[in-house]
Amino acid sequence: MIDVKAGILGGNLSALSGAYDKAVRTSAQDQFTFTIIGANG
């Protein structure tokens, strides 16, 4: 799986893409949690 992704995007791009995806997911999770707290508060 990682080999295929690296082959398509090129070595370093795959690592950067992975870091970007993680950052986006973390941000989305924080926003989701905040929304729930706000709705319950």
PDB file of N, CA, C and O in Angstrom, chain B, residues numbered from 101:
ATOM      1  N   MET B 101       0.839  -1.199   0.000  1.00  0.00           N
ATOM      2  CA  MET B 101       0.000   0.000   0.000  1.00  0.00           C
ATOM      3  C   MET B 101       0.875   1.250   0.000  1.00  0.00           C
ATOM      4  O   MET B 101       0.681   2.157  -0.810  1.00  0.00           O
ATOM      5  N   ILE B 102       1.837   1.287   0.916  1.00  0.00           N
ATOM      6  CA  ILE B 102       2.745   2.432   0.997  1.00  0.00           C
ATOM      7  C   ILE B 102       3.584   2.518  -0.273  1.00  0.00           C
ATOM      8  O   ILE B 102       3.824   3.611  -0.786  1.00  0.00           O
ATOM      9  N   ASP B 103       4.031   1.369  -0.784  1.00  0.00           N
ATOM     10  CA  ASP B 103       4.842   1.363  -1.994  1.00  0.00           C
ATOM     11  C   ASP B 103       4.069   1.925  -3.172  1.00  0.00           C
ATOM     12  O   ASP B 103       4.622   2.679  -3.973  1.00  0.00           O
ATOM     13  N   VAL B 104       2.807   1.570  -3.289  1.00  0.00           N
ATOM     14  CA  VAL B 104       1.974   2.064  -4.383  1.00  0.00           C
ATOM     15  C   VAL B 104       1.800   3.569  -4.265  1.00  0.00           C
ATOM     16  O   VAL B 104       1.917   4.290  -5.256  1.00  0.00           O
ATOM     17  N   LYS B 105       1.526   4.040  -3.071  1.00  0.00           N
ATOM     18  CA  LYS B 105       1.318   5.465  -2.851  1.00  0.00           C
ATOM     19  C   LYS B 105       2.587   6.244  -3.159  1.00  0.00           C
ATOM     20  O   LYS B 105       2.532   7.299  -3.790  1.00  0.00           O
ATOM     21  N   ALA B 106       3.734   5.728  -2.717  1.00  0.00           N
ATOM     22  CA  ALA B 106       5.001   6.386  -2.979  1.00  0.00           C
ATOM     23  C   ALA B 106       5.297   6.396  -4.472  1.00  0.00           C
ATOM     24  O   ALA B 106       5.850   7.362  -4.996  1.00  0.00           O
ATOM     25  N   GLY B 107       4.924   5.312  -5.157  1.00  0.00           N
ATOM     26  CA  GLY B 107       5.156   5.226  -6.593  1.00  0.00           C
ATOM     27  C   GLY B 107       4.352   6.264  -7.352  1.00  0.00           C
ATOM     28  O   GLY B 107       4.844   6.835  -8.325  1.00  0.00           O
ATOM     29  N   ILE B 108       3.132   6.515  -6.925  1.00  0.00           N
ATOM     30  CA  ILE B 108       2.260   7.471  -7.603  1.00  0.00           C
ATOM     31  C   ILE B 108       2.691   8.907  -7.310  1.00  0.00           C
ATOM     32  O   ILE B 108       2.810   9.723  -8.223  1.00  0.00           O
ATOM     33  N   LEU B 109       2.920   9.205  -6.049  1.00  0.00           N
ATOM     34  CA  LEU B 109       3.198  10.582  -5.649  1.00  0.00           C
ATOM     35  C   LEU B 109       4.679  10.917  -5.664  1.00  0.00           C
ATOM     36  O   LEU B 109       5.041  12.092  -5.732  1.00  0.00           O
ATOM     37  N   GLY B 110       5.542   9.912  -5.602  1.00  0.00           N
ATOM     38  CA  GLY B 110       6.975  10.164  -5.503  1.00  0.00           C
ATOM     39  C   GLY B 110       7.373  10.233  -4.045  1.00  0.00           C
ATOM     40  O   GLY B 110       6.651  10.805  -3.229  1.00  0.00           O
ATOM     41  N   GLY B 111       8.511   9.659  -3.709  1.00  0.00           N
ATOM     42  CA  GLY B 111       8.967   9.450  -2.336  1.00  0.00           C
ATOM     43  C   GLY B 111       8.559  10.484  -1.311  1.00  0.00           C
ATOM     44  O   GLY B 111       7.713  10.205  -0.462  1.00  0.00           O
ATOM     45  N   ASN B 112       9.140  11.676  -1.366  1.00  0.00           N
ATOM     46  CA  ASN B 112       8.906  12.676  -0.329  1.00  0.00           C
ATOM     47  C   ASN B 112       7.476  13.178  -0.341  1.00  0.00           C
ATOM     48  O   ASN B 112       6.930  13.505   0.713  1.00  0.00           O
ATOM     49  N   LEU B 113       6.864  13.245  -1.504  1.00  0.00           N
ATOM     50  CA  LEU B 113       5.484  13.705  -1.595  1.00  0.00           C
ATOM     51  C   LEU B 113       4.556  12.808  -0.786  1.00  0.00           C
ATOM     52  O   LEU B 113       3.596  13.285  -0.181  1.00  0.00           O
ATOM     53  N   SER B 114       4.838  11.525  -0.776  1.00  0.00           N
ATOM     54  CA  SER B 114       3.999  10.605  -0.018  1.00  0.00           C
ATOM     55  C   SER B 114       4.049  10.937   1.467  1.00  0.00           C
ATOM     56  O   SER B 114       3.018  10.935   2.141  1.00  0.00           O
ATOM     57  N   ALA B 115       5.250  11.223   1.981  1.00  0.00           N
ATOM     58  CA  ALA B 115       5.407  11.565   3.389  1.00  0.00           C
ATOM     59  C   ALA B 115       4.695  12.875   3.699  1.00  0.00           C
ATOM     60  O   ALA B 115       4.033  12.995   4.730  1.00  0.00           O
ATOM     61  N   LEU B 116       4.825  13.856   2.814  1.00  0.00           N
ATOM     62  CA  LEU B 116       4.175  15.145   3.017  1.00  0.00           C
ATOM     63  C   LEU B 116       2.663  14.990   2.980  1.00  0.00           C
ATOM     64  O   LEU B 116       1.951  15.593   3.784  1.00  0.00           O
ATOM     65  N   SER B 117       2.175  14.184   2.048  1.00  0.00           N
ATOM     66  CA  SER B 117       0.744  13.945   1.931  1.00  0.00           C
ATOM     67  C   SER B 117       0.208  13.291   3.199  1.00  0.00           C
ATOM     68  O   SER B 117      -0.864  13.653   3.683  1.00  0.00           O
ATOM     69  N   GLY B 118       0.950  12.331   3.732  1.00  0.00           N
ATOM     70  CA  GLY B 118       0.541  11.662   4.958  1.00  0.00           C
ATOM     71  C   GLY B 118       0.462  12.635   6.123  1.00  0.00           C
ATOM     72  O   GLY B 118      -0.477  12.580   6.917  1.00  0.00           O
ATOM     73  N   ALA B 119       1.442  13.523   6.232  1.00  0.00           N
ATOM     74  CA  ALA B 119       1.450  14.508   7.306  1.00  0.00           C
ATOM     75  C   ALA B 119       0.286  15.477   7.145  1.00  0.00           C
ATOM     76  O   ALA B 119      -0.351  15.858   8.127  1.00  0.00           O
ATOM     77  N   TYR B 120       0.011  15.873   5.908  1.00  0.00           N
ATOM     78  CA  TYR B 120      -1.092  16.797   5.639  1.00  0.00           C
ATOM     79  C   TYR B 120      -2.424  16.148   5.993  1.00  0.00           C
ATOM     80  O   TYR B 120      -3.272  16.774   6.629  1.00  0.00           O
ATOM     81  N   ASP B 121      -2.609  14.901   5.585  1.00  0.00           N
ATOM     82  CA  ASP B 121      -3.849  14.178   5.893  1.00  0.00           C
ATOM     83  C   ASP B 121      -4.062  14.097   7.401  1.00  0.00           C
ATOM     84  O   ASP B 121      -5.177  14.281   7.889  1.00  0.00           O
ATOM     85  N   LYS B 122      -2.987  13.821   8.131  1.00  0.00           N
ATOM     86  CA  LYS B 122      -3.081  13.707   9.586  1.00  0.00           C
ATOM     87  C   LYS B 122      -3.481  15.040  10.202  1.00  0.00           C
ATOM     88  O   LYS B 122      -4.303  15.086  11.118  1.00  0.00           O
ATOM     89  N   ALA B 123      -2.902  16.119   9.700  1.00  0.00           N
ATOM     90  CA  ALA B 123      -3.213  17.450  10.224  1.00  0.00           C
ATOM     91  C   ALA B 123      -4.673  17.801   9.966  1.00  0.00           C
ATOM     92  O   ALA B 123      -5.345  18.356  10.835  1.00  0.00           O
ATOM     93  N   VAL B 124      -5.160  17.479   8.776  1.00  0.00           N
ATOM     94  CA  VAL B 124      -6.549  17.775   8.426  1.00  0.00           C
ATOM     95  C   VAL B 124      -7.506  16.974   9.301  1.00  0.00           C
ATOM     96  O   VAL B 124      -8.497  17.512   9.796  1.00  0.00           O
ATOM     97  N   ARG B 125      -7.212  15.701   9.491  1.00  0.00           N
ATOM     98  CA  ARG B 125      -8.080  14.864  10.328  1.00  0.00           C
ATOM     99  C   ARG B 125      -8.098  15.361  11.767  1.00  0.00           C
ATOM    100  O   ARG B 125      -9.152  15.390  12.401  1.00  0.00           O
ATOM    101  N   THR B 126      -6.942  15.752  12.285  1.00  0.00           N
ATOM    102  CA  THR B 126      -6.857  16.246  13.661  1.00  0.00           C
ATOM    103  C   THR B 126      -7.675  17.514  13.812  1.00  0.00           C
ATOM    104  O   THR B 126      -8.405  17.676  14.790  1.00  0.00           O
ATOM    105  N   SER B 127      -7.555  18.416  12.844  1.00  0.00           N
ATOM    106  CA  SER B 127      -8.290  19.678  12.883  1.00  0.00           C
ATOM    107  C   SER B 127      -9.790  19.415  12.831  1.00  0.00           C
ATOM    108  O   SER B 127     -10.560  20.028  13.570  1.00  0.00           O
ATOM    109  N   ALA B 128     -10.197  18.509  11.964  1.00  0.00           N
ATOM    110  CA  ALA B 128     -11.612  18.176  11.829  1.00  0.00           C
ATOM    111  C   ALA B 128     -12.140  17.559  13.124  1.00  0.00           C
ATOM    112  O   ALA B 128     -13.259  17.856  13.542  1.00  0.00           O
ATOM    113  N   GLN B 129     -11.351  16.713  13.752  1.00  0.00           N
ATOM    114  CA  GLN B 129     -11.767  16.078  15.003  1.00  0.00           C
ATOM    115  C   GLN B 129     -11.923  17.113  16.104  1.00  0.00           C
ATOM    116  O   GLN B 129     -12.875  17.053  16.883  1.00  0.00           O
ATOM    117  N   ASP B 130     -10.995  18.067  16.175  1.00  0.00           N
ATOM    118  CA  ASP B 130     -11.086  19.123  17.181  1.00  0.00           C
ATOM    119  C   ASP B 130     -12.356  19.944  16.977  1.00  0.00           C
ATOM    120  O   ASP B 130     -13.051  20.266  17.940  1.00  0.00           O
ATOM    121  N   GLN B 131     -12.653  20.277  15.743  1.00  0.00           N
ATOM    122  CA  GLN B 131     -13.843  21.063  15.433  1.00  0.00           C
ATOM    123  C   GLN B 131     -15.107  20.285  15.800  1.00  0.00           C
ATOM    124  O   GLN B 131     -16.052  20.851  16.348  1.00  0.00           O
ATOM    125  N   PHE B 132     -15.119  18.996  15.499  1.00  0.00           N
ATOM    126  CA  PHE B 132     -16.258  18.140  15.801  1.00  0.00           C
ATOM    127  C   PHE B 132     -16.503  18.085  17.309  1.00  0.00           C
ATOM    128  O   PHE B 132     -17.641  18.202  17.765  1.00  0.00           O
ATOM    129  N   THR B 133     -15.432  17.907  18.073  1.00  0.00           N
ATOM    130  CA  THR B 133     -15.534  17.849  19.535  1.00  0.00           C
ATOM    131  C   THR B 133     -16.043  19.167  20.085  1.00  0.00           C
ATOM    132  O   THR B 133     -16.911  19.187  20.957  1.00  0.00           O
ATOM    133  N   PHE B 134     -15.512  20.256  19.583  1.00  0.00           N
ATOM    134  CA  PHE B 134     -15.918  21.581  20.035  1.00  0.00           C
ATOM    135  C   PHE B 134     -17.405  21.812  19.756  1.00  0.00           C
ATOM    136  O   PHE B 134     -18.116  22.384  20.582  1.00  0.00           O
ATOM    137  N   THR B 135     -17.861  21.368  18.601  1.00  0.00           N
ATOM    138  CA  THR B 135     -19.266  21.533  18.227  1.00  0.00           C
ATOM    139  C   THR B 135     -20.175  20.771  19.189  1.00  0.00           C
ATOM    140  O   THR B 135     -21.214  21.286  19.602  1.00  0.00           O
ATOM    141  N   ILE B 136     -19.794  19.564  19.540  1.00  0.00           N
ATOM    142  CA  ILE B 136     -20.592  18.758  20.471  1.00  0.00           C
ATOM    143  C   ILE B 136     -20.634  19.420  21.843  1.00  0.00           C
ATOM    144  O   ILE B 136     -21.697  19.505  22.458  1.00  0.00           O
ATOM    145  N   ILE B 137     -19.491  19.886  22.324  1.00  0.00           N
ATOM    146  CA  ILE B 137     -19.436  20.553  23.630  1.00  0.00           C
ATOM    147  C   ILE B 137     -20.323  21.793  23.608  1.00  0.00           C
ATOM    148  O   ILE B 137     -21.053  22.058  24.563  1.00  0.00           O
ATOM    149  N   GLY B 138     -20.257  22.549  22.521  1.00  0.00           N
ATOM    150  CA  GLY B 138     -21.063  23.756  22.395  1.00  0.00           C
ATOM    151  C   GLY B 138     -22.554  23.437  22.387  1.00  0.00           C
ATOM    152  O   GLY B 138     -23.348  24.163  22.985  1.00  0.00           O
ATOM    153  N   ALA B 139     -22.933  22.365  21.717  1.00  0.00           N
ATOM    154  CA  ALA B 139     -24.342  21.994  21.625  1.00  0.00           C
ATOM    155  C   ALA B 139     -24.862  21.520  22.986  1.00  0.00           C
ATOM    156  O   ALA B 139     -26.002  21.805  23.353  1.00  0.00           O
ATOM    157  N   ASN B 140     -24.033  20.809  23.719  1.00  0.00           N
ATOM    158  CA  ASN B 140     -24.442  20.299  25.026  1.00  0.00           C
ATOM    159  C   ASN B 140     -24.425  21.380  26.091  1.00  0.00           C
ATOM    160  O   ASN B 140     -25.178  21.311  27.063  1.00  0.00           O
ATOM    161  N   GLY B 141     -23.557  22.394  25.910  1.00  0.00           N
ATOM    162  CA  GLY B 141     -23.412  23.443  26.911  1.00  0.00           C
ATOM    163  C   GLY B 141     -24.606  24.372  26.873  1.00  0.00           C
ATOM    164  O   GLY B 141     -24.670  25.327  27.647  1.00  0.00           O
TER     165      GLY B 141
END
